[in-house]
Amino acid sequence: MLDGFGLIAFASLFPIISVLAYAQVTSFLASSSLSGDDDEI
């Protein structure tokens, strides 16, 4: 019972965590690319 509940909880949390991680990565890449553009100019 507990093992099945943990599997369901992990399956429901994984999409949320992956979307939040994707947002963090894109914001980091956007900020680093902006600073790179400032350095090039």
mmCIF entry with sequence, helices, sheets and N, C-alpha, C, O atoms, coordinates in Angstrom:
data_MODEL
# 
_entry.id   MODEL 
# 
_entity.id                         1 
_entity.type                       polymer 
_entity.pdbx_number_of_molecules   1 
# 
_entity_poly.entity_id                      1 
_entity_poly.type                           'polypeptide(L)' 
_entity_poly.nstd_linkage                   no 
_entity_poly.nstd_monomer                   no 
_entity_poly.pdbx_seq_one_letter_code       MLDGFGLIAFASLFPIISVLAYAQVTSFLASSSLSGDDDEI 
_entity_poly.pdbx_seq_one_letter_code_can   MLDGFGLIAFASLFPIISVLAYAQVTSFLASSSLSGDDDEI 
_entity_poly.pdbx_strand_id                 A 
# 
loop_
_entity_poly_seq.entity_id 
_entity_poly_seq.num 
_entity_poly_seq.mon_id 
_entity_poly_seq.hetero 
1 1  MET n 
1 2  LEU n 
1 3  ASP n 
1 4  GLY n 
1 5  PHE n 
1 6  GLY n 
1 7  LEU n 
1 8  ILE n 
1 9  ALA n 
1 10 PHE n 
1 11 ALA n 
1 12 SER n 
1 13 LEU n 
1 14 PHE n 
1 15 PRO n 
1 16 ILE n 
1 17 ILE n 
1 18 SER n 
1 19 VAL n 
1 20 LEU n 
1 21 ALA n 
1 22 TYR n 
1 23 ALA n 
1 24 GLN n 
1 25 VAL n 
1 26 THR n 
1 27 SER n 
1 28 PHE n 
1 29 LEU n 
1 30 ALA n 
1 31 SER n 
1 32 SER n 
1 33 SER n 
1 34 LEU n 
1 35 SER n 
1 36 GLY n 
1 37 ASP n 
1 38 ASP n 
1 39 ASP n 
1 40 GLU n 
1 41 ILE n 
# 
_struct_asym.id          A 
_struct_asym.entity_id   1 
# 
_struct_conf.conf_type_id            HELX_P 
_struct_conf.id                      HELX_P1 
_struct_conf.pdbx_PDB_helix_id       AA1 
_struct_conf.beg_label_comp_id       LEU 
_struct_conf.beg_label_asym_id       A 
_struct_conf.beg_label_seq_id        2 
_struct_conf.pdbx_beg_PDB_ins_code   ? 
_struct_conf.end_label_comp_id       GLU 
_struct_conf.end_label_asym_id       A 
_struct_conf.end_label_seq_id        40 
_struct_conf.pdbx_end_PDB_ins_code   ? 
_struct_conf.beg_auth_comp_id        LEU 
_struct_conf.beg_auth_asym_id        A 
_struct_conf.beg_auth_seq_id         2 
_struct_conf.end_auth_comp_id        GLU 
_struct_conf.end_auth_asym_id        A 
_struct_conf.end_auth_seq_id         40 
_struct_conf.pdbx_PDB_helix_class    1 
_struct_conf.details                 ? 
_struct_conf.pdbx_PDB_helix_length   39 
# 
_struct_conf_type.id          HELX_P 
_struct_conf_type.criteria    ? 
_struct_conf_type.reference   ? 
# 
loop_
_atom_site.group_PDB 
_atom_site.id 
_atom_site.type_symbol 
_atom_site.label_atom_id 
_atom_site.label_alt_id 
_atom_site.label_comp_id 
_atom_site.label_asym_id 
_atom_site.label_entity_id 
_atom_site.label_seq_id 
_atom_site.pdbx_PDB_ins_code 
_atom_site.Cartn_x 
_atom_site.Cartn_y 
_atom_site.Cartn_z 
_atom_site.occupancy 
_atom_site.B_iso_or_equiv 
_atom_site.pdbx_formal_charge 
_atom_site.auth_seq_id 
_atom_site.auth_comp_id 
_atom_site.auth_asym_id 
_atom_site.auth_atom_id 
_atom_site.pdbx_PDB_model_num 
ATOM 1   N N  . MET A 1 1  ? 0.834  -1.205 0.000   1.00 0.00 ? 1  MET A N  1 
ATOM 2   C CA . MET A 1 1  ? 0.000  0.000  0.000   1.00 0.00 ? 1  MET A CA 1 
ATOM 3   C C  . MET A 1 1  ? 0.867  1.253  0.000   1.00 0.00 ? 1  MET A C  1 
ATOM 4   O O  . MET A 1 1  ? 0.653  2.161  -0.804  1.00 0.00 ? 1  MET A O  1 
ATOM 5   N N  . LEU A 1 2  ? 1.838  1.303  0.895   1.00 0.00 ? 2  LEU A N  1 
ATOM 6   C CA . LEU A 1 2  ? 2.691  2.487  0.967   1.00 0.00 ? 2  LEU A CA 1 
ATOM 7   C C  . LEU A 1 2  ? 3.557  2.610  -0.283  1.00 0.00 ? 2  LEU A C  1 
ATOM 8   O O  . LEU A 1 2  ? 3.794  3.714  -0.773  1.00 0.00 ? 2  LEU A O  1 
ATOM 9   N N  . ASP A 1 3  ? 4.029  1.472  -0.799  1.00 0.00 ? 3  ASP A N  1 
ATOM 10  C CA . ASP A 1 3  ? 4.864  1.517  -1.995  1.00 0.00 ? 3  ASP A CA 1 
ATOM 11  C C  . ASP A 1 3  ? 4.071  2.059  -3.180  1.00 0.00 ? 3  ASP A C  1 
ATOM 12  O O  . ASP A 1 3  ? 4.584  2.872  -3.949  1.00 0.00 ? 3  ASP A O  1 
ATOM 13  N N  . GLY A 1 4  ? 2.825  1.614  -3.332  1.00 0.00 ? 4  GLY A N  1 
ATOM 14  C CA . GLY A 1 4  ? 1.994  2.116  -4.422  1.00 0.00 ? 4  GLY A CA 1 
ATOM 15  C C  . GLY A 1 4  ? 1.701  3.598  -4.273  1.00 0.00 ? 4  GLY A C  1 
ATOM 16  O O  . GLY A 1 4  ? 1.694  4.337  -5.258  1.00 0.00 ? 4  GLY A O  1 
ATOM 17  N N  . PHE A 1 5  ? 1.458  4.038  -3.033  1.00 0.00 ? 5  PHE A N  1 
ATOM 18  C CA . PHE A 1 5  ? 1.187  5.459  -2.819  1.00 0.00 ? 5  PHE A CA 1 
ATOM 19  C C  . PHE A 1 5  ? 2.418  6.304  -3.137  1.00 0.00 ? 5  PHE A C  1 
ATOM 20  O O  . PHE A 1 5  ? 2.294  7.384  -3.715  1.00 0.00 ? 5  PHE A O  1 
ATOM 21  N N  . GLY A 1 6  ? 3.603  5.822  -2.765  1.00 0.00 ? 6  GLY A N  1 
ATOM 22  C CA . GLY A 1 6  ? 4.824  6.566  -3.065  1.00 0.00 ? 6  GLY A CA 1 
ATOM 23  C C  . GLY A 1 6  ? 5.048  6.659  -4.567  1.00 0.00 ? 6  GLY A C  1 
ATOM 24  O O  . GLY A 1 6  ? 5.495  7.692  -5.067  1.00 0.00 ? 6  GLY A O  1 
ATOM 25  N N  . LEU A 1 7  ? 4.742  5.591  -5.284  1.00 0.00 ? 7  LEU A N  1 
ATOM 26  C CA . LEU A 1 7  ? 4.907  5.606  -6.736  1.00 0.00 ? 7  LEU A CA 1 
ATOM 27  C C  . LEU A 1 7  ? 3.961  6.612  -7.374  1.00 0.00 ? 7  LEU A C  1 
ATOM 28  O O  . LEU A 1 7  ? 4.347  7.340  -8.288  1.00 0.00 ? 7  LEU A O  1 
ATOM 29  N N  . ILE A 1 8  ? 2.721  6.653  -6.892  1.00 0.00 ? 8  ILE A N  1 
ATOM 30  C CA . ILE A 1 8  ? 1.755  7.618  -7.433  1.00 0.00 ? 8  ILE A CA 1 
ATOM 31  C C  . ILE A 1 8  ? 2.184  9.044  -7.094  1.00 0.00 ? 8  ILE A C  1 
ATOM 32  O O  . ILE A 1 8  ? 2.084  9.937  -7.936  1.00 0.00 ? 8  ILE A O  1 
ATOM 33  N N  . ALA A 1 9  ? 2.656  9.263  -5.876  1.00 0.00 ? 9  ALA A N  1 
ATOM 34  C CA . ALA A 1 9  ? 3.091  10.598 -5.475  1.00 0.00 ? 9  ALA A CA 1 
ATOM 35  C C  . ALA A 1 9  ? 4.277  11.050 -6.317  1.00 0.00 ? 9  ALA A C  1 
ATOM 36  O O  . ALA A 1 9  ? 4.325  12.202 -6.748  1.00 0.00 ? 9  ALA A O  1 
ATOM 37  N N  . PHE A 1 10 ? 5.242  10.149 -6.557  1.00 0.00 ? 10 PHE A N  1 
ATOM 38  C CA . PHE A 1 10 ? 6.402  10.506 -7.370  1.00 0.00 ? 10 PHE A CA 1 
ATOM 39  C C  . PHE A 1 10 ? 5.988  10.794 -8.805  1.00 0.00 ? 10 PHE A C  1 
ATOM 40  O O  . PHE A 1 10 ? 6.503  11.724 -9.425  1.00 0.00 ? 10 PHE A O  1 
ATOM 41  N N  . ALA A 1 11 ? 5.056  10.000 -9.341  1.00 0.00 ? 11 ALA A N  1 
ATOM 42  C CA . ALA A 1 11 ? 4.605  10.199 -10.719 1.00 0.00 ? 11 ALA A CA 1 
ATOM 43  C C  . ALA A 1 11 ? 3.873  11.524 -10.869 1.00 0.00 ? 11 ALA A C  1 
ATOM 44  O O  . ALA A 1 11 ? 3.928  12.138 -11.934 1.00 0.00 ? 11 ALA A O  1 
ATOM 45  N N  . SER A 1 12 ? 3.187  11.978 -9.822  1.00 0.00 ? 12 SER A N  1 
ATOM 46  C CA . SER A 1 12 ? 2.462  13.249 -9.915  1.00 0.00 ? 12 SER A CA 1 
ATOM 47  C C  . SER A 1 12 ? 3.382  14.439 -9.659  1.00 0.00 ? 12 SER A C  1 
ATOM 48  O O  . SER A 1 12 ? 3.127  15.530 -10.169 1.00 0.00 ? 12 SER A O  1 
ATOM 49  N N  . LEU A 1 13 ? 4.445  14.249 -8.880  1.00 0.00 ? 13 LEU A N  1 
ATOM 50  C CA . LEU A 1 13 ? 5.356  15.358 -8.591  1.00 0.00 ? 13 LEU A CA 1 
ATOM 51  C C  . LEU A 1 13 ? 6.400  15.558 -9.679  1.00 0.00 ? 13 LEU A C  1 
ATOM 52  O O  . LEU A 1 13 ? 6.904  16.669 -9.844  1.00 0.00 ? 13 LEU A O  1 
ATOM 53  N N  . PHE A 1 14 ? 6.737  14.515 -10.422 1.00 0.00 ? 14 PHE A N  1 
ATOM 54  C CA . PHE A 1 14 ? 7.803  14.632 -11.419 1.00 0.00 ? 14 PHE A CA 1 
ATOM 55  C C  . PHE A 1 14 ? 7.520  15.691 -12.481 1.00 0.00 ? 14 PHE A C  1 
ATOM 56  O O  . PHE A 1 14 ? 8.432  16.458 -12.789 1.00 0.00 ? 14 PHE A O  1 
ATOM 57  N N  . PRO A 1 15 ? 6.313  15.790 -13.067 1.00 0.00 ? 15 PRO A N  1 
ATOM 58  C CA . PRO A 1 15 ? 6.065  16.855 -14.056 1.00 0.00 ? 15 PRO A CA 1 
ATOM 59  C C  . PRO A 1 15 ? 6.222  18.252 -13.469 1.00 0.00 ? 15 PRO A C  1 
ATOM 60  O O  . PRO A 1 15 ? 6.732  19.150 -14.138 1.00 0.00 ? 15 PRO A O  1 
ATOM 61  N N  . ILE A 1 16 ? 5.788  18.444 -12.223 1.00 0.00 ? 16 ILE A N  1 
ATOM 62  C CA . ILE A 1 16 ? 5.915  19.762 -11.597 1.00 0.00 ? 16 ILE A CA 1 
ATOM 63  C C  . ILE A 1 16 ? 7.387  20.112 -11.423 1.00 0.00 ? 16 ILE A C  1 
ATOM 64  O O  . ILE A 1 16 ? 7.807  21.227 -11.735 1.00 0.00 ? 16 ILE A O  1 
ATOM 65  N N  . ILE A 1 17 ? 8.168  19.159 -10.925 1.00 0.00 ? 17 ILE A N  1 
ATOM 66  C CA . ILE A 1 17 ? 9.586  19.413 -10.695 1.00 0.00 ? 17 ILE A CA 1 
ATOM 67  C C  . ILE A 1 17 ? 10.307 19.658 -12.016 1.00 0.00 ? 17 ILE A C  1 
ATOM 68  O O  . ILE A 1 17 ? 11.176 20.526 -12.095 1.00 0.00 ? 17 ILE A O  1 
ATOM 69  N N  . SER A 1 18 ? 9.954  18.900 -13.056 1.00 0.00 ? 18 SER A N  1 
ATOM 70  C CA . SER A 1 18 ? 10.627 19.074 -14.342 1.00 0.00 ? 18 SER A CA 1 
ATOM 71  C C  . SER A 1 18 ? 10.306 20.434 -14.947 1.00 0.00 ? 18 SER A C  1 
ATOM 72  O O  . SER A 1 18 ? 11.183 21.059 -15.545 1.00 0.00 ? 18 SER A O  1 
ATOM 73  N N  . VAL A 1 19 ? 9.068  20.910 -14.806 1.00 0.00 ? 19 VAL A N  1 
ATOM 74  C CA . VAL A 1 19 ? 8.713  22.229 -15.338 1.00 0.00 ? 19 VAL A CA 1 
ATOM 75  C C  . VAL A 1 19 ? 9.441  23.326 -14.572 1.00 0.00 ? 19 VAL A C  1 
ATOM 76  O O  . VAL A 1 19 ? 9.928  24.281 -15.177 1.00 0.00 ? 19 VAL A O  1 
ATOM 77  N N  . LEU A 1 20 ? 9.523  23.201 -13.249 1.00 0.00 ? 20 LEU A N  1 
ATOM 78  C CA . LEU A 1 20 ? 10.235 24.204 -12.463 1.00 0.00 ? 20 LEU A CA 1 
ATOM 79  C C  . LEU A 1 20 ? 11.722 24.205 -12.810 1.00 0.00 ? 20 LEU A C  1 
ATOM 80  O O  . LEU A 1 20 ? 12.333 25.270 -12.903 1.00 0.00 ? 20 LEU A O  1 
ATOM 81  N N  . ALA A 1 21 ? 12.308 23.030 -13.003 1.00 0.00 ? 21 ALA A N  1 
ATOM 82  C CA . ALA A 1 21 ? 13.717 22.959 -13.372 1.00 0.00 ? 21 ALA A CA 1 
ATOM 83  C C  . ALA A 1 21 ? 13.940 23.567 -14.751 1.00 0.00 ? 21 ALA A C  1 
ATOM 84  O O  . ALA A 1 21 ? 14.941 24.249 -14.969 1.00 0.00 ? 21 ALA A O  1 
ATOM 85  N N  . TYR A 1 22 ? 13.015 23.328 -15.688 1.00 0.00 ? 22 TYR A N  1 
ATOM 86  C CA . TYR A 1 22 ? 13.129 23.914 -17.027 1.00 0.00 ? 22 TYR A CA 1 
ATOM 87  C C  . TYR A 1 22 ? 13.073 25.436 -16.955 1.00 0.00 ? 22 TYR A C  1 
ATOM 88  O O  . TYR A 1 22 ? 13.809 26.114 -17.671 1.00 0.00 ? 22 TYR A O  1 
ATOM 89  N N  . ALA A 1 23 ? 12.211 25.979 -16.100 1.00 0.00 ? 23 ALA A N  1 
ATOM 90  C CA . ALA A 1 23 ? 12.123 27.433 -15.944 1.00 0.00 ? 23 ALA A CA 1 
ATOM 91  C C  . ALA A 1 23 ? 13.419 27.993 -15.366 1.00 0.00 ? 23 ALA A C  1 
ATOM 92  O O  . ALA A 1 23 ? 13.874 29.055 -15.789 1.00 0.00 ? 23 ALA A O  1 
ATOM 93  N N  . GLN A 1 24 ? 14.017 27.296 -14.408 1.00 0.00 ? 24 GLN A N  1 
ATOM 94  C CA . GLN A 1 24 ? 15.271 27.758 -13.829 1.00 0.00 ? 24 GLN A CA 1 
ATOM 95  C C  . GLN A 1 24 ? 16.386 27.749 -14.866 1.00 0.00 ? 24 GLN A C  1 
ATOM 96  O O  . GLN A 1 24 ? 17.176 28.691 -14.937 1.00 0.00 ? 24 GLN A O  1 
ATOM 97  N N  . VAL A 1 25 ? 16.456 26.689 -15.672 1.00 0.00 ? 25 VAL A N  1 
ATOM 98  C CA . VAL A 1 25 ? 17.512 26.584 -16.685 1.00 0.00 ? 25 VAL A CA 1 
ATOM 99  C C  . VAL A 1 25 ? 17.350 27.666 -17.739 1.00 0.00 ? 25 VAL A C  1 
ATOM 100 O O  . VAL A 1 25 ? 18.333 28.295 -18.130 1.00 0.00 ? 25 VAL A O  1 
ATOM 101 N N  . THR A 1 26 ? 16.128 27.896 -18.206 1.00 0.00 ? 26 THR A N  1 
ATOM 102 C CA . THR A 1 26 ? 15.919 28.912 -19.237 1.00 0.00 ? 26 THR A CA 1 
ATOM 103 C C  . THR A 1 26 ? 16.220 30.305 -18.702 1.00 0.00 ? 26 THR A C  1 
ATOM 104 O O  . THR A 1 26 ? 16.791 31.123 -19.424 1.00 0.00 ? 26 THR A O  1 
ATOM 105 N N  . SER A 1 27 ? 15.853 30.598 -17.456 1.00 0.00 ? 27 SER A N  1 
ATOM 106 C CA . SER A 1 27 ? 16.155 31.913 -16.896 1.00 0.00 ? 27 SER A CA 1 
ATOM 107 C C  . SER A 1 27 ? 17.665 32.084 -16.734 1.00 0.00 ? 27 SER A C  1 
ATOM 108 O O  . SER A 1 27 ? 18.190 33.174 -16.960 1.00 0.00 ? 27 SER A O  1 
ATOM 109 N N  . PHE A 1 28 ? 18.365 31.018 -16.345 1.00 0.00 ? 28 PHE A N  1 
ATOM 110 C CA . PHE A 1 28 ? 19.818 31.106 -16.210 1.00 0.00 ? 28 PHE A CA 1 
ATOM 111 C C  . PHE A 1 28 ? 20.480 31.321 -17.567 1.00 0.00 ? 28 PHE A C  1 
ATOM 112 O O  . PHE A 1 28 ? 21.393 32.137 -17.691 1.00 0.00 ? 28 PHE A O  1 
ATOM 113 N N  . LEU A 1 29 ? 20.023 30.591 -18.585 1.00 0.00 ? 29 LEU A N  1 
ATOM 114 C CA . LEU A 1 29 ? 20.596 30.763 -19.914 1.00 0.00 ? 29 LEU A CA 1 
ATOM 115 C C  . LEU A 1 29 ? 20.278 32.147 -20.473 1.00 0.00 ? 29 LEU A C  1 
ATOM 116 O O  . LEU A 1 29 ? 21.119 32.741 -21.147 1.00 0.00 ? 29 LEU A O  1 
ATOM 117 N N  . ALA A 1 30 ? 19.097 32.664 -20.211 1.00 0.00 ? 30 ALA A N  1 
ATOM 118 C CA . ALA A 1 30 ? 18.730 33.996 -20.695 1.00 0.00 ? 30 ALA A CA 1 
ATOM 119 C C  . ALA A 1 30 ? 19.599 35.054 -20.027 1.00 0.00 ? 30 ALA A C  1 
ATOM 120 O O  . ALA A 1 30 ? 20.060 35.976 -20.699 1.00 0.00 ? 30 ALA A O  1 
ATOM 121 N N  . SER A 1 31 ? 19.832 34.946 -18.737 1.00 0.00 ? 31 SER A N  1 
ATOM 122 C CA . SER A 1 31 ? 20.644 35.943 -18.046 1.00 0.00 ? 31 SER A CA 1 
ATOM 123 C C  . SER A 1 31 ? 22.103 35.844 -18.490 1.00 0.00 ? 31 SER A C  1 
ATOM 124 O O  . SER A 1 31 ? 22.769 36.868 -18.641 1.00 0.00 ? 31 SER A O  1 
ATOM 125 N N  . SER A 1 32 ? 22.604 34.630 -18.699 1.00 0.00 ? 32 SER A N  1 
ATOM 126 C CA . SER A 1 32 ? 23.994 34.490 -19.129 1.00 0.00 ? 32 SER A CA 1 
ATOM 127 C C  . SER A 1 32 ? 24.164 34.977 -20.562 1.00 0.00 ? 32 SER A C  1 
ATOM 128 O O  . SER A 1 32 ? 25.206 35.542 -20.896 1.00 0.00 ? 32 SER A O  1 
ATOM 129 N N  . SER A 1 33 ? 23.160 34.770 -21.417 1.00 0.00 ? 33 SER A N  1 
ATOM 130 C CA . SER A 1 33 ? 23.272 35.246 -22.795 1.00 0.00 ? 33 SER A CA 1 
ATOM 131 C C  . SER A 1 33 ? 23.187 36.765 -22.836 1.00 0.00 ? 33 SER A C  1 
ATOM 132 O O  . SER A 1 33 ? 23.863 37.395 -23.648 1.00 0.00 ? 33 SER A O  1 
ATOM 133 N N  . LEU A 1 34 ? 22.373 37.361 -21.979 1.00 0.00 ? 34 LEU A N  1 
ATOM 134 C CA . LEU A 1 34 ? 22.295 38.820 -21.938 1.00 0.00 ? 34 LEU A CA 1 
ATOM 135 C C  . LEU A 1 34 ? 23.618 39.408 -21.467 1.00 0.00 ? 34 LEU A C  1 
ATOM 136 O O  . LEU A 1 34 ? 24.088 40.393 -22.036 1.00 0.00 ? 34 LEU A O  1 
ATOM 137 N N  . SER A 1 35 ? 24.225 38.824 -20.442 1.00 0.00 ? 35 SER A N  1 
ATOM 138 C CA . SER A 1 35 ? 25.509 39.334 -19.976 1.00 0.00 ? 35 SER A CA 1 
ATOM 139 C C  . SER A 1 35 ? 26.578 39.110 -21.045 1.00 0.00 ? 35 SER A C  1 
ATOM 140 O O  . SER A 1 35 ? 27.490 39.925 -21.186 1.00 0.00 ? 35 SER A O  1 
ATOM 141 N N  . GLY A 1 36 ? 26.475 38.017 -21.796 1.00 0.00 ? 36 GLY A N  1 
ATOM 142 C CA . GLY A 1 36 ? 27.417 37.779 -22.881 1.00 0.00 ? 36 GLY A CA 1 
ATOM 143 C C  . GLY A 1 36 ? 27.276 38.823 -23.969 1.00 0.00 ? 36 GLY A C  1 
ATOM 144 O O  . GLY A 1 36 ? 28.275 39.270 -24.533 1.00 0.00 ? 36 GLY A O  1 
ATOM 145 N N  . ASP A 1 37 ? 26.034 39.224 -24.276 1.00 0.00 ? 37 ASP A N  1 
ATOM 146 C CA . ASP A 1 37 ? 25.839 40.266 -25.274 1.00 0.00 ? 37 ASP A CA 1 
ATOM 147 C C  . ASP A 1 37 ? 26.421 41.591 -24.791 1.00 0.00 ? 37 ASP A C  1 
ATOM 148 O O  . ASP A 1 37 ? 26.998 42.340 -25.578 1.00 0.00 ? 37 ASP A O  1 
ATOM 149 N N  . ASP A 1 38 ? 26.272 41.880 -23.505 1.00 0.00 ? 38 ASP A N  1 
ATOM 150 C CA . ASP A 1 38 ? 26.821 43.122 -22.973 1.00 0.00 ? 38 ASP A CA 1 
ATOM 151 C C  . ASP A 1 38 ? 28.351 43.108 -23.058 1.00 0.00 ? 38 ASP A C  1 
ATOM 152 O O  . ASP A 1 38 ? 28.972 44.136 -23.328 1.00 0.00 ? 38 ASP A O  1 
ATOM 153 N N  . ASP A 1 39 ? 28.949 41.946 -22.827 1.00 0.00 ? 39 ASP A N  1 
ATOM 154 C CA . ASP A 1 39 ? 30.400 41.865 -22.910 1.00 0.00 ? 39 ASP A CA 1 
ATOM 155 C C  . ASP A 1 39 ? 30.876 42.029 -24.351 1.00 0.00 ? 39 ASP A C  1 
ATOM 156 O O  . ASP A 1 39 ? 31.928 42.619 -24.593 1.00 0.00 ? 39 ASP A O  1 
ATOM 157 N N  . GLU A 1 40 ? 30.108 41.512 -25.303 1.00 0.00 ? 40 GLU A N  1 
ATOM 158 C CA . GLU A 1 40 ? 30.524 41.608 -26.703 1.00 0.00 ? 40 GLU A CA 1 
ATOM 159 C C  . GLU A 1 40 ? 30.426 43.038 -27.217 1.00 0.00 ? 40 GLU A C  1 
ATOM 160 O O  . GLU A 1 40 ? 31.213 43.442 -28.073 1.00 0.00 ? 40 GLU A O  1 
ATOM 161 N N  . ILE A 1 41 ? 29.479 43.798 -26.711 1.00 0.00 ? 41 ILE A N  1 
ATOM 162 C CA . ILE A 1 41 ? 29.314 45.188 -27.170 1.00 0.00 ? 41 ILE A CA 1 
ATOM 163 C C  . ILE A 1 41 ? 30.309 46.069 -26.507 1.00 0.00 ? 41 ILE A C  1 
ATOM 164 O O  . ILE A 1 41 ? 30.332 47.273 -26.761 1.00 0.00 ? 41 ILE A O  1 
# 
